[in-house]
Amino acid sequence: MHDNNGPSAEGGGNRVVRLRGVNKTYGSGAECVVALAGIDAEIARQRFTMIVGPSGCGKTTLLNLIGCIDHASSGQVEVCGQNVADLHDDAQSDFRAHRIGFVFQNFSLMPVLSTFENVEHPLLMLGVPQAERRERVLAMLESVGLSAKAAALPNQLSGGQKQRVGIARALVKNPAIVLADEPTANLDSTTSRAIVELMRSMQQRMQTTFIISTHDPQLMGYADAFIRLVDGHIDRSAQVPA
């Protein structure tokens, strides 16, 4: 059964994200652009939630606020029980590094690093010992079906394989949340479904929260819950296709 747009029906102790009166604007005066307006929502932990809506509706902005990449202009953004506005810049970076994994539309792999090294990189940043890094990276590459590509550079991989590397990199540090911004936008429809099925499988296996933005109706049936955005507002009137 799918939740439709509103706050989670589950108990507050089960939420991983809470948004209250969140607004985000860029610029000022006549140049002011309202990206998000009055966002109230809760996202339950260990679920596969999709933020859906047309291009330009505020999906990326909302993910950036949840991911501590950007700051709300007003309102409260709470992630893993932490009001992120209370964190200074260094603490916010540390929080993001430990708690949040990212999967990008354009893959964002480091071209001079191998598949293994790209997945290993977050663990290096966290100071994980070498033996543990190797064990975790190899296990993750096996999980996403890329053991045979460990030594390959990104330019030797297909688009679908690059995104599998991205998923492995996001998950290798065991984050509380994985944020994926239009992760299938640069893939064909068959590969897109395979990538979403992989993310869904990994979410269930690792009991991680996935929050994914998409405008592709073919992918929406994989979600446990939706937040539908239209022009920076949550649209609570329309049913999202299951």
TORDOKOL-12378 format. One line per field, with one value per residue (C-alpha): residue in three letters; x, y, z. Coordinates in pm, whole numbers. Each point is the difference from the previous one (the first is absolute). Layout:
<atoms>
r [ALA;...] $
x [X;...] $
y [Y;...] $
z [Z;...] $
</atoms>
This chain:
<atoms>
r [MET;HIS;ASP;ASN;ASN;GLY;PRO;SER;ALA;GLU;GLY;GLY;GLY;ASN;ARG;VAL;VAL;ARG;LEU;ARG;GLY;VAL;ASN;LYS;THR;TYR;GLY;SER;GLY;ALA;GLU;CYS;VAL;VAL;ALA;LEU;ALA;GLY;ILE;ASP;ALA;GLU;ILE;ALA;ARG;GLN;ARG;PHE;THR;MET;ILE;VAL;GLY;PRO;SER;GLY;CYS;GLY;LYS;THR;THR;LEU;LEU;ASN;LEU;ILE;GLY;CYS;ILE;ASP;HIS;ALA;SER;SER;GLY;GLN;VAL;GLU;VAL;CYS;GLY;GLN;ASN;VAL;ALA;ASP;LEU;HIS;ASP;ASP;ALA;GLN;SER;ASP;PHE;ARG;ALA;HIS;ARG;ILE;GLY;PHE;VAL;PHE;GLN;ASN;PHE;SER;LEU;MET;PRO;VAL;LEU;SER;THR;PHE;GLU;ASN;VAL;GLU;HIS;PRO;LEU;LEU;MET;LEU;GLY;VAL;PRO;GLN;ALA;GLU;ARG;ARG;GLU;ARG;VAL;LEU;ALA;MET;LEU;GLU;SER;VAL;GLY;LEU;SER;ALA;LYS;ALA;ALA;ALA;LEU;PRO;ASN;GLN;LEU;SER;GLY;GLY;GLN;LYS;GLN;ARG;VAL;GLY;ILE;ALA;ARG;ALA;LEU;VAL;LYS;ASN;PRO;ALA;ILE;VAL;LEU;ALA;ASP;GLU;PRO;THR;ALA;ASN;LEU;ASP;SER;THR;THR;SER;ARG;ALA;ILE;VAL;GLU;LEU;MET;ARG;SER;MET;GLN;GLN;ARG;MET;GLN;THR;THR;PHE;ILE;ILE;SER;THR;HIS;ASP;PRO;GLN;LEU;MET;GLY;TYR;ALA;ASP;ALA;PHE;ILE;ARG;LEU;VAL;ASP;GLY;HIS;ILE;ASP;ARG;SER;ALA;GLN;VAL;PRO;ALA] $
x [0;134;-8;-112;198;-86;186;81;-279;258;113;225;279;12;59;343;-88;-241;-70;-207;-87;304;55;290;52;286;83;-197;-243;-105;259;-141;-80;-211;128;-194;-295;-151;123;-138;90;140;196;8;329;85;-242;34;-146;-27;-20;-188;-107;91;339;46;-251;256;103;376;-32;-185;262;276;-165;-39;359;143;136;-216;-185;-371;-91;-247;-168;149;186;59;207;66;-140;240;-118;260;-17;160;317;287;165;262;-252;-242;270;84;-368;-42;313;-113;-376;-81;94;-58;-78;27;-170;335;170;273;271;364;134;355;-113;-97;-338;152;162;-317;-197;283;28;-271;165;337;-160;-141;337;-107;302;131;-93;-356;-26;101;-245;-292;72;32;-323;-182;129;-125;-339;-43;138;327;267;143;30;195;306;-193;5;-330;53;11;-348;-350;-242;-177;329;106;-321;57;339;-182;-243;284;190;-309;-66;352;11;-333;-185;-333;-134;82;-111;-26;-73;-151;236;-139;-33;302;-94;-228;-329;120;315;-206;-226;300;165;-316;-50;359;-51;-323;172;295;-235;-184;319;179;-310;108;-230;1;-142;-8;-111;-147;-241;-19;-344;137;203;-261;-144;315;-58;-140;-100;-10;42;-143;126;-155;150;178;-309;-107;-298;-234;-286;131;49;343;-12;80] $
y [0;342;311;296;317;81;-60;-358;-188;-176;115;302;-221;-174;314;77;338;264;323;278;323;-29;278;49;311;114;364;295;269;-20;-273;-225;-355;-220;-357;-150;146;-125;-358;-223;-369;-297;-289;-332;-180;-318;84;57;349;189;374;37;282;181;156;326;-81;4;-366;65;293;-219;-275;258;122;-355;-76;305;133;313;187;81;369;-66;-292;-309;-288;-292;-298;-305;195;290;351;67;377;-55;-142;231;-61;-253;-194;1;-139;-269;-86;-30;-213;-253;-8;71;-169;159;-144;253;37;45;-273;240;-266;106;-80;-84;-249;-360;-142;-133;336;197;-217;8;380;76;-248;169;332;-159;-148;-364;-235;-152;-362;94;227;-281;-244;244;115;-353;-104;302;-56;-357;125;227;-255;174;-227;-61;376;92;116;177;377;186;52;-379;-42;31;254;-268;-128;352;43;-334;137;309;-211;-206;319;143;-315;-111;225;-138;333;59;162;-25;294;-62;297;-118;-302;-146;318;-85;-367;-183;-137;-360;105;247;-276;-221;280;75;-371;-18;300;-150;-334;165;217;-308;-198;275;153;344;292;93;335;26;283;-91;124;-345;-157;-345;-5;117;-345;-99;252;-49;366;321;371;169;352;254;348;-29;-116;-347;-104;-196;-13;-228;-373;-113;-312;-317] $
z [0;-96;214;-208;49;361;325;81;170;214;342;38;133;-336;-206;-138;-157;129;-187;156;-180;-224;-251;-237;-210;-217;-61;135;-107;-363;-54;274;-109;229;-29;292;190;326;-18;280;-27;183;-149;181;56;-192;-278;-374;-46;-328;-48;-326;-226;-321;-67;189;274;284;27;-7;239;249;-24;50;321;133;-100;180;-328;20;276;28;-12;282;172;162;-166;235;-119;218;295;-55;-82;-268;51;341;-159;-94;-338;116;207;-293;-231;256;43;-376;-39;260;-43;-365;-328;-339;-344;-282;-337;-177;209;130;-3;19;-349;108;267;-59;92;324;82;-71;241;255;0;265;237;-49;91;317;100;-22;29;-325;70;92;-304;-232;156;-15;-355;-138;172;-138;-354;19;120;-302;-248;-79;148;-346;-63;314;-197;-280;-40;-42;-374;-38;152;-142;143;202;137;96;197;173;109;125;201;149;91;172;201;94;307;129;0;168;-319;-370;-213;-375;-225;-332;6;-324;-207;-219;-48;-243;132;42;186;206;127;79;200;200;65;126;229;130;65;176;209;121;60;191;164;-121;-77;-369;-114;-377;-228;-337;-265;-165;58;-92;322;247;64;189;280;349;25;-205;38;-308;-73;-234;-28;334;190;112;-212;223;-249;-274;37;-111;-219;191] $
</atoms>
